[in-house]
Amino acid sequence: MIAAQIAERFREYNETFGRITRCAAGHFVNGDWRAAERDSVARIELYERCVSECLAALLEDPPRAVRERALWVQVKRDYARLVDERTDADFYRTFFNSVTRDLFGTVGVDRELEFCESCGRTAGTVPLRVYRIDGAMAAPVREMLEDLPFTLPEGNLDALVHRVGAEIGRHYDAYRPSAAPAAIERFEPLFYRGQSAFLVGRVVDDAAVTPLVIAFSHGADGIRVDAVYLSRSEVGSLFGFERSYFHVDLPAVGAAITVLRTLMPRKPIDELYTVLGRAKQGKTERFFALQRHLESSIDSFVHAPGERGLVMIVFTLPSHDLVFKVIRDRFGAPKRTTREEVIDRYRFVFQHDRAGRLVDAQEFRRLRLPRDRFMPALAEELLGEAAETCRIDGGDLIVEHCYVERRLRPLNLFLREADPAAAESAVIDYGSALRDLAASNVFPGDLLLKNFGVTGHGDVVFYDYDEVCLLTDCVFRDLPTASSEEEESSAEPWFFVGPNDVFPENWMPFLAIPAPLQEVFLRRHADLLTPNWWRRAQAACAPPAPVG
């Protein structure tokens, strides 16, 4: 039975996903970051591999007319009956859609052969531990921390109990002075990402829920606490679309998201699925949300705000929070990259540690959008300059391949529009973003402000990946000193420049930071304009040895 085969293939995928995920706890305790990185990439690649293996197995059976539509209409019915009572049934449905779309090369949506909405039910339980608060905060906080799956260095527990209790107390004094916390509830499994672990929970009282997240890291001196978060804004940023995916062992992801939304009620469901490592389900939920929005709105797709790119055509629906990025057929000078290289760089970002500074770009294929919802100039550009990707089919515009991201305000526009304090904060965070990316062995390539955006939390993030590369692949050079007037005044470099050479001393005139903000940037980040800083950052990117 085809339906049973597909369901079994997904079950096997899900078991492997869980097995990889559970290894994160050991990697954190052992400080084995190389293994953690390998597992992160392996888990990301697992889904497409399992879909391909499932499809190959179905096509191996010659007696069956596997590509007959009538057969698959019945298979879909059988599959729904088989999986719709299972935990995270929507994951099973999305896997089925992936198989049928690849089998039939579906353009747009085929409602006969695909599940086109969530099943509408959340099964399973959430593994929560509850610590009652009976007046004093110290006892429940201590009990919670003693339940951690690792041991804090001697003496740190008392300090941490005091710190967490004091911060909860300050929060209530400031925001809920007439309320008294009744309990702390936390997810039993910890959330792991990179070299960090997070205890995720909430403080509840009679009328409200307060997020509680404690961030741990493991260094040469053992496991320590990096931060305690109690605001929805801070926790929302930790679960943001610019972050790498968590490794957390949740028996029912949909049920866990219901709890997480009490901490972050404004966070879209698709982003929560994605940041929990269920990227394909996040993509599915994002598409469902887009379809619902198209049905309930009347505005047109337009060019996204900001300067036109040489590599991508970027468009948006003003009433929605997404941008669509389509690769042009040809790139204008000075771009020398190829389409395949651009796709490889987006794949690199998908698999790499995003350090909270790289926007998650979801790859969509064979997208069908209503032609009459496109402004004429945008449609003309897509059909003329991205003709290898875009075409008209009846009343629809087909986009064979694109990337979909959350829409951000480009940094260059933000700096022109923001009040002075916000603009200063953003330009300082721009420099901090370069430092964070360098620490994760990423060099953006094109540092122009138009390639960075500002999130709703005020963070500066990078979103233009056609020149992104490993920091360790760059050659950061001192700018040679001219030996003659001719060399000094030459419009072209008078010295040899290799393909990976970078000259930080030459950046400032090209960054186009508004004049009033240049001094602000230089006060904090002048060292970023020296090759020595970048060479030290490269040295720090050497693969870390396991701690302990």
C-alpha positions as CSV (number, residue, x, y, z in Angstrom):
1,M,0.0,0.0,0.0
2,I,1.6,3.3,-1.2
3,A,0.1,5.3,1.7
4,A,1.6,3.0,4.3
5,Q,5.0,3.1,2.5
6,I,5.1,6.9,2.6
7,A,4.0,7.0,6.3
8,E,6.6,4.5,7.2
9,R,9.3,6.5,5.4
10,F,8.3,9.6,7.4
11,R,8.3,7.7,10.6
12,E,11.9,6.5,9.9
13,Y,12.9,10.1,9.1
14,N,11.3,11.4,12.3
15,E,13.2,8.8,14.4
16,T,16.5,9.7,12.8
17,F,15.7,13.4,13.3
18,G,15.1,12.7,17.0
19,R,18.2,10.6,17.4
20,I,20.4,13.3,15.9
21,T,18.6,15.9,18.1
22,R,19.2,14.0,21.3
23,C,22.9,13.9,20.7
24,A,23.1,17.7,21.3
25,A,22.9,17.3,25.1
26,G,26.1,15.1,25.1
27,H,27.9,17.4,22.7
28,F,27.2,20.3,25.0
29,V,28.3,18.6,28.2
30,N,31.5,17.2,26.4
31,G,32.2,20.5,24.6
32,D,32.4,18.6,21.3
33,W,31.5,21.4,19.0
34,R,32.8,19.7,15.9
35,A,30.3,16.9,16.4
36,A,27.6,19.4,17.1
37,E,28.3,21.2,13.9
38,R,28.3,17.9,11.9
39,D,25.0,16.9,13.4
40,S,23.5,20.3,12.6
41,V,24.3,20.0,8.9
42,A,23.3,16.3,8.8
43,R,19.9,17.1,10.4
44,I,19.2,19.9,7.9
45,E,20.1,17.6,4.9
46,L,18.1,14.7,6.2
47,Y,14.6,15.7,5.0
48,E,15.4,16.0,1.3
49,R,17.4,12.8,1.4
50,C,14.5,10.9,2.9
51,V,12.0,12.3,0.4
52,S,14.4,11.3,-2.5
53,E,14.8,7.8,-1.1
54,C,11.0,7.4,-0.6
55,L,10.4,8.5,-4.2
56,A,13.1,6.2,-5.6
57,A,11.5,3.3,-3.7
58,L,8.1,4.0,-5.2
59,L,9.5,4.2,-8.7
60,E,11.3,0.9,-8.3
61,D,8.0,-1.0,-8.5
62,P,7.3,-1.5,-12.2
63,P,3.9,-3.2,-12.0
64,R,2.3,-0.2,-10.5
65,A,1.4,2.8,-12.7
66,V,2.8,5.1,-10.0
67,R,2.3,8.3,-11.9
68,E,-1.5,7.8,-12.5
69,R,-3.4,10.7,-11.0
70,A,-6.5,8.6,-10.2
71,L,-4.3,6.3,-8.1
72,W,-2.9,9.2,-6.1
73,V,-6.3,10.7,-5.4
74,Q,-7.1,7.5,-3.6
75,V,-3.7,7.3,-2.0
76,K,-4.2,10.7,-0.5
77,R,-7.5,9.6,1.1
78,D,-5.9,6.4,2.4
79,Y,-3.0,8.4,3.8
80,A,-5.3,10.9,5.6
81,R,-7.1,8.1,7.3
82,L,-3.8,6.5,8.3
83,V,-2.0,9.5,9.8
84,D,-4.5,12.1,10.9
85,E,-4.8,10.8,14.5
86,R,-1.0,10.7,14.9
87,T,1.1,13.1,16.9
88,D,2.2,16.0,14.7
89,A,0.0,14.7,11.8
90,D,0.8,17.8,9.8
91,F,4.4,16.7,9.5
92,Y,3.2,13.5,7.8
93,R,1.0,15.6,5.5
94,T,3.9,17.8,4.5
95,F,6.1,14.8,3.8
96,F,3.3,13.4,1.5
97,N,3.1,16.7,-0.3
98,S,6.9,16.7,-0.8
99,V,6.7,13.3,-2.4
100,T,3.8,14.1,-4.7
101,R,5.2,17.4,-5.8
102,D,8.5,15.8,-6.8
103,L,6.7,12.9,-8.5
104,F,4.4,15.1,-10.6
105,G,6.5,18.2,-10.9
106,T,3.6,20.2,-9.5
107,V,3.4,23.8,-10.4
108,G,1.5,25.9,-7.8
109,V,-0.9,23.7,-5.8
110,D,-2.7,20.5,-6.9
111,R,-5.6,20.2,-4.4
112,E,-6.4,16.7,-5.6
113,L,-2.9,15.4,-4.8
114,E,-1.8,17.7,-1.9
115,F,-2.9,18.6,1.6
116,C,-3.6,22.3,1.3
117,E,-4.3,23.2,5.0
118,S,-3.3,22.1,8.4
119,C,-5.3,19.2,9.9
120,G,-6.6,21.5,12.6
121,R,-5.7,19.3,15.6
122,T,-2.8,19.2,18.1
123,A,-2.1,15.9,19.7
124,G,0.4,14.8,22.3
125,T,1.7,16.3,25.5
126,V,4.3,18.8,26.4
127,P,7.0,17.6,28.9
128,L,6.8,20.4,31.5
129,R,8.2,20.5,35.0
130,V,6.4,22.6,37.6
131,Y,7.9,24.3,40.6
132,R,5.4,25.8,43.0
133,I,6.3,29.1,44.6
134,D,5.1,29.4,48.2
135,G,6.3,32.8,49.2
136,A,10.1,32.6,49.0
137,M,11.6,32.3,45.5
138,A,14.9,30.7,46.4
139,A,13.6,27.1,47.0
140,P,11.8,26.6,43.7
141,V,14.6,28.2,41.7
142,R,17.1,26.0,43.4
143,E,15.1,22.9,42.8
144,M,14.7,23.8,39.1
145,L,18.5,24.4,38.7
146,E,19.3,21.2,40.5
147,D,17.2,19.3,37.9
148,L,19.6,20.4,35.1
149,P,21.2,17.5,33.2
150,F,24.7,18.9,34.0
151,T,26.5,20.2,37.1
152,L,27.5,23.9,37.5
153,P,30.9,24.6,38.9
154,E,31.1,24.6,42.7
155,G,29.8,27.8,44.2
156,N,27.9,28.9,41.0
157,L,24.6,27.3,42.0
158,D,24.1,29.6,45.1
159,A,25.0,32.7,43.0
160,L,22.7,31.6,40.2
161,V,19.8,30.9,42.6
162,H,20.2,34.4,44.0
163,R,20.5,35.9,40.5
164,V,17.5,34.3,39.0
165,G,15.3,34.9,42.0
166,A,16.4,38.6,42.2
167,E,15.7,39.1,38.5
168,I,12.2,37.6,38.7
169,G,11.6,39.8,41.8
170,R,12.7,42.9,39.9
171,H,10.5,42.0,37.0
172,Y,7.4,41.7,39.2
173,D,8.3,44.9,41.1
174,A,8.5,46.8,37.8
175,Y,5.7,45.3,35.7
176,R,3.3,43.4,38.0
177,P,3.7,45.0,41.4
178,S,0.2,43.8,42.5
179,A,0.7,40.2,41.4
180,A,2.5,37.3,43.1
181,P,4.1,34.5,41.0
182,A,2.5,31.1,41.7
183,A,4.8,28.7,39.9
184,I,7.7,28.3,37.5
185,E,7.0,25.9,34.6
186,R,9.8,24.8,32.3
187,F,10.3,22.5,29.3
188,E,11.9,19.3,30.6
189,P,14.3,19.1,27.7
190,L,16.8,21.9,27.3
191,F,17.1,23.8,24.0
192,Y,20.6,23.5,22.4
193,R,22.1,25.6,19.7
194,G,25.8,26.0,18.7
195,Q,27.8,26.2,21.9
196,S,24.9,27.2,24.1
197,A,22.1,25.5,26.0
198,F,18.8,27.2,27.1
199,L,16.4,26.4,29.9
200,V,13.1,27.6,28.5
201,G,10.1,28.2,30.7
202,R,7.6,30.7,32.2
203,V,6.6,32.2,35.5
204,V,2.9,32.1,36.0
205,D,0.6,34.0,38.3
206,D,-3.2,34.3,38.5
207,A,-3.5,36.5,35.4
208,A,-0.4,36.5,33.3
209,V,2.6,34.5,32.0
210,T,6.2,35.9,32.1
211,P,8.8,34.2,29.9
212,L,11.9,32.8,31.6
213,V,14.9,31.7,29.6
214,I,18.4,31.0,31.1
215,A,21.3,30.8,28.7
216,F,24.3,28.5,29.5
217,S,27.6,28.2,27.7
218,H,30.5,25.7,28.1
219,G,34.0,27.0,28.1
220,A,37.4,26.1,29.5
221,D,36.2,27.0,33.0
222,G,33.1,24.8,32.8
223,I,29.5,25.5,32.3
224,R,28.4,29.0,33.2
225,V,25.3,31.2,32.9
226,D,25.4,33.8,30.2
227,A,22.1,35.6,30.6
228,V,18.6,35.4,32.2
229,Y,15.8,36.6,29.9
230,L,12.4,37.7,31.2
231,S,11.0,40.0,28.5
232,R,9.0,38.8,25.5
233,S,11.2,40.9,23.2
234,E,14.4,39.3,24.3
235,V,12.9,35.8,24.1
236,G,11.3,36.5,20.8
237,S,14.8,37.5,19.5
238,L,16.3,34.2,20.7
239,F,13.6,32.4,18.7
240,G,14.0,34.7,15.7
241,F,14.3,34.1,11.9
242,E,17.9,35.3,12.0
243,R,18.9,32.4,14.4
244,S,20.2,28.9,13.7
245,Y,17.8,26.1,14.6
246,F,17.5,24.6,18.1
247,H,18.1,21.0,18.9
248,V,15.4,20.1,21.4
249,D,13.8,16.7,21.9
250,L,10.1,17.4,21.8
251,P,7.7,14.4,21.6
252,A,4.9,16.6,20.2
253,V,6.2,19.7,18.4
254,G,2.8,21.2,17.7
255,A,1.8,21.0,21.3
256,A,5.1,22.6,22.3
257,I,4.4,25.5,20.0
258,T,1.1,26.1,21.7
259,V,3.1,26.6,25.0
260,L,5.8,28.7,23.3
261,R,3.2,31.1,21.9
262,T,2.2,32.0,25.5
263,L,5.7,33.4,25.8
264,M,5.8,35.0,22.3
265,P,2.1,35.6,21.3
266,R,3.1,37.7,18.2
267,K,5.6,35.2,16.9
268,P,4.3,33.6,13.6
269,I,3.8,29.8,13.8
270,D,5.9,29.2,10.8
271,E,8.9,30.8,12.4
272,L,8.5,28.7,15.5
273,Y,8.4,25.5,13.5
274,T,11.4,26.6,11.6
275,V,13.6,27.6,14.6
276,L,12.8,24.3,16.3
277,G,14.5,22.6,13.3
278,R,11.2,21.7,11.4
279,A,12.2,23.9,8.5
280,K,9.9,22.1,6.0
281,Q,6.9,22.4,8.2
282,G,7.8,26.1,8.8
283,K,7.9,26.6,5.0
284,T,4.5,24.8,4.6
285,E,2.9,27.0,7.3
286,R,4.4,30.1,5.7
287,F,2.8,29.1,2.4
288,F,-0.6,28.5,3.9
289,A,-0.4,31.9,5.6
290,L,0.5,33.5,2.3
291,Q,-2.4,31.8,0.5
292,R,-4.9,33.0,3.2
293,H,-3.5,36.5,3.0
294,L,-3.8,36.6,-0.8
295,E,-7.5,35.5,-0.5
296,S,-8.3,38.3,2.0
297,S,-6.3,41.2,0.6
298,I,-6.4,43.3,-2.6
299,D,-3.1,45.1,-2.9
300,S,-0.5,44.3,-5.5
301,F,3.0,42.9,-5.5
302,V,5.5,45.8,-5.9
303,H,9.3,46.2,-5.9
304,A,10.6,45.9,-2.3
305,P,11.8,49.1,-0.8
306,G,15.5,49.8,-1.3
307,E,18.0,50.0,-4.1
308,R,17.6,47.6,-7.0
309,G,20.0,44.7,-6.9
310,L,22.3,43.5,-9.6
311,V,21.7,39.8,-8.8
312,M,18.2,39.6,-7.5
313,I,14.8,41.1,-8.3
314,V,13.1,41.6,-5.0
315,F,9.4,42.1,-4.6
316,T,6.8,42.2,-1.8
317,L,3.1,42.5,-1.0
318,P,2.9,45.8,1.1
319,S,0.2,44.3,3.3
320,H,2.2,41.2,4.1
321,D,5.6,40.8,5.8
322,L,7.5,38.7,3.2
323,V,9.9,39.5,0.4
324,F,10.4,37.3,-2.7
325,K,13.9,37.2,-4.3
326,V,14.3,36.0,-7.9
327,I,17.7,35.5,-9.5
328,R,18.2,37.5,-12.6
329,D,19.2,35.8,-15.9
330,R,22.3,38.0,-16.2
331,F,24.1,40.1,-13.7
332,G,25.4,43.6,-14.3
333,A,29.0,44.7,-13.7
334,P,30.9,44.4,-11.5
335,K,29.2,41.1,-10.5
336,R,31.2,38.1,-11.8
337,T,29.3,35.4,-10.0
338,T,27.1,32.8,-11.6
339,R,23.6,31.6,-10.8
340,E,24.9,28.3,-9.5
341,E,27.3,30.1,-7.2
342,V,24.5,32.3,-5.9
343,I,22.4,29.2,-5.1
344,D,25.4,27.6,-3.4
345,R,25.9,30.6,-1.2
346,Y,22.3,30.6,-0.1
347,R,22.7,26.8,0.7
348,F,25.8,27.7,2.7
349,V,23.9,30.1,4.8
350,F,21.1,27.6,5.3
351,Q,23.5,25.1,6.8
352,H,25.9,27.5,8.6
353,D,25.6,29.0,12.1
354,R,23.7,32.2,11.5
355,A,24.9,33.9,14.8
356,G,21.7,35.9,15.0
357,R,22.8,38.0,12.0
358,L,21.8,36.1,8.9
359,V,18.1,36.0,7.8
360,D,16.6,32.6,7.2
361,A,15.9,32.3,3.4
362,Q,13.4,29.6,2.5
363,E,13.7,28.2,-1.0
364,F,10.5,27.9,-3.0
365,R,10.0,26.2,-6.4
366,R,7.2,26.3,-8.9
367,L,5.3,29.1,-7.1
368,R,2.0,30.2,-8.7
369,L,0.8,33.7,-8.0
370,P,-2.1,35.6,-9.6
371,R,-0.8,37.7,-12.5
372,D,-3.3,40.6,-11.9
373,R,-1.8,41.1,-8.4
374,F,1.5,42.3,-10.0
375,M,2.2,46.0,-10.8
376,P,3.0,46.3,-14.5
377,A,6.6,47.5,-14.1
378,L,7.4,44.6,-11.7
379,A,5.8,42.0,-14.0
380,E,7.7,43.4,-17.0
381,E,11.0,43.2,-15.2
382,L,10.4,39.6,-13.9
383,L,9.3,38.4,-17.4
384,G,12.1,40.3,-19.1
385,E,15.1,40.0,-16.8
386,A,14.3,36.7,-15.1
387,A,12.7,34.9,-18.1
388,E,14.5,31.7,-17.2
389,T,12.6,31.6,-13.9
390,C,9.3,33.5,-14.5
391,R,6.6,32.9,-17.1
392,I,2.9,33.4,-17.6
393,D,0.5,30.5,-17.4
394,G,-3.1,31.5,-18.0
395,G,-4.0,34.1,-15.3
396,D,-1.0,33.3,-13.1
397,L,2.7,34.3,-13.0
398,I,4.8,31.2,-12.4
399,V,8.0,31.6,-10.4
400,E,10.1,28.5,-10.9
401,H,12.6,29.3,-8.2
402,C,12.9,32.0,-5.5
403,Y,13.8,32.7,-1.9
404,V,11.3,33.9,0.6
405,E,12.4,35.9,3.6
406,R,10.9,38.2,6.3
407,R,10.7,41.8,5.1
408,L,13.1,44.2,6.9
409,R,13.7,47.9,6.6
410,P,17.0,48.3,4.6
411,L,19.6,49.8,6.9
412,N,20.4,52.7,4.5
413,L,16.8,53.7,4.5
414,F,16.4,53.2,8.3
415,L,19.3,55.5,9.0
416,R,17.7,58.3,6.9
417,E,14.3,58.0,8.6
418,A,15.0,57.1,12.2
419,D,15.4,59.5,15.1
420,P,19.0,60.3,16.0
421,A,19.2,57.9,19.0
422,A,17.8,55.0,16.9
423,A,20.1,55.7,14.0
424,E,23.1,55.8,16.3
425,S,22.1,52.5,17.9
426,A,21.6,50.9,14.4
427,V,25.0,52.0,13.0
428,I,26.7,50.7,16.2
429,D,24.9,47.4,15.8
430,Y,25.9,47.3,12.2
431,G,29.5,47.1,13.4
432,S,28.6,44.5,16.0
433,A,26.9,42.4,13.3
434,L,30.2,42.3,11.3
435,R,32.0,41.2,14.5
436,D,29.4,38.5,15.2
437,L,29.5,37.2,11.7
438,A,33.3,37.1,11.8
439,A,33.2,35.1,15.0
440,S,31.1,32.5,13.2
441,N,33.6,32.4,10.3
442,V,31.3,34.4,7.9
443,F,32.4,37.4,5.8
444,P,29.4,39.2,4.0
445,G,31.5,40.2,1.0
446,D,29.4,43.2,0.1
447,L,29.3,45.4,3.2
448,L,27.1,48.2,1.8
449,L,24.3,49.3,4.1
450,K,21.6,48.4,1.6
451,N,22.4,44.7,2.1
452,F,21.6,44.9,5.8
453,G,18.2,45.3,7.5
454,V,16.8,46.2,10.8
455,T,14.5,43.8,12.6
456,G,11.5,44.6,14.8
457,H,13.7,44.1,17.8
458,G,16.2,46.7,16.5
459,D,18.9,44.2,15.5
460,V,20.9,44.7,12.3
461,V,21.1,41.6,10.2
462,F,22.5,40.7,6.8
463,Y,20.3,39.4,4.0
464,D,22.2,39.6,0.6
465,Y,24.2,36.4,0.2
466,D,25.5,36.5,-3.4
467,E,29.0,37.3,-2.2
468,V,29.0,35.7,1.3
469,C,32.0,33.4,2.0
470,L,34.0,31.9,4.9
471,L,36.1,34.5,6.7
472,T,39.0,32.1,6.5
473,D,38.9,32.1,2.7
474,C,39.6,35.8,2.6
475,V,43.1,37.5,2.4
476,F,43.0,40.7,4.5
477,R,45.8,42.9,3.2
478,D,47.3,46.2,4.2
479,L,46.8,48.9,1.6
480,P,50.1,49.4,-0.2
481,T,51.7,52.9,-0.1
482,A,52.0,54.7,-3.4
483,S,55.6,55.3,-4.5
484,S,54.8,58.0,-7.1
485,E,52.2,60.7,-8.0
486,E,51.0,58.6,-10.9
487,E,50.2,55.7,-8.6
488,E,48.6,58.0,-6.0
489,S,46.2,59.5,-8.6
490,S,45.5,56.3,-10.6
491,A,41.8,55.4,-10.9
492,E,42.6,51.7,-11.0
493,P,44.6,49.7,-8.5
494,W,48.3,50.0,-9.4
495,F,49.2,46.9,-7.4
496,F,48.2,43.2,-7.8
497,V,44.8,42.3,-6.3
498,G,44.0,38.6,-5.9
499,P,40.5,37.2,-6.2
500,N,40.2,36.8,-2.4
501,D,42.0,40.0,-1.4
502,V,40.2,42.4,1.0
503,F,41.5,45.9,2.0
504,P,39.6,47.1,5.1
505,E,41.5,50.4,5.2
506,N,39.7,51.3,2.0
507,W,36.1,50.6,3.2
508,M,34.9,53.8,4.8
509,P,34.3,55.9,1.6
510,F,32.3,53.0,0.1
511,L,30.1,52.1,3.1
512,A,28.0,55.3,2.6
513,I,27.4,55.8,6.3
514,P,25.7,59.2,6.6
515,A,28.2,61.9,7.6
516,P,26.7,62.6,11.0
517,L,26.9,58.9,11.9
518,Q,30.5,58.2,10.7
519,E,32.1,59.4,13.9
520,V,29.6,57.3,15.9
521,F,30.7,54.2,13.9
522,L,34.4,55.0,14.2
523,R,34.3,55.6,18.0
524,R,33.1,52.0,18.5
525,H,34.4,50.1,15.4
526,A,37.5,51.9,14.0
527,D,39.4,48.6,14.4
528,L,37.2,47.0,11.8
529,L,38.9,49.2,9.3
530,T,42.3,47.5,10.0
531,P,43.4,44.2,8.4
532,N,45.0,43.2,11.7
533,W,41.6,42.9,13.4
534,W,40.3,40.6,10.6
535,R,43.4,38.5,10.6
536,R,43.0,38.0,14.4
537,A,39.3,37.1,13.8
538,Q,40.5,34.5,11.2
539,A,42.9,33.0,13.7
540,A,40.1,32.7,16.3
541,C,38.0,30.7,13.8
542,A,40.3,27.7,14.0
543,P,38.1,24.7,14.9
544,P,37.8,24.4,18.6
545,A,39.1,21.4,20.4
546,P,36.7,19.6,22.8
547,V,36.7,21.0,26.2
548,G,37.4,19.0,29.4
